Amino acid sequence: QVQLQESGPGLVKPSQTLSLTCTVSGGSITTSYYYWNWIRQPPGKGLEWMGFIGYDNSNLYSPSLKSRTSISRDTSKNQFSLQLNSLIPEDTAVYYCARWSGNYFDTWGQGTQVTVSS
């Protein structure tokens, strides 16, 4: 059974860069045809998809976040990571990593709270 676990800082300052890592256990991030996503939920709002890195190392980002977002992977550690630059308070959210199976998000991490504040 695949499990995902997010890790990273809970508090970051405006203008800084957020770095989060998702550690995957029970399955490889290079297994066809899965896509490994970052999704966030600001307080009182719905889920916002941010982007993915594919089993083939492909990337796709949300147009609204593309200029500030980068998703990479470390296959030796079976991890994938999110970098979000130029943080603003509106980036405060619970950040989730999730696996896309081709039909739906079938596996989610528990989420990690990130607060952007000086």
Secondary structure, DSSP 8 states (H G I E B T S, - for coil): --EEEEE--SEE-TTS-EEEEEEEESS-TTSTT-EEEEEEE-TTS--EEEEEEETTS-EEE-TTTGGGEEEEEETTTTEEEEEE-S--GGG-EEEEEEEE-SSSEEEE---EEEEE--
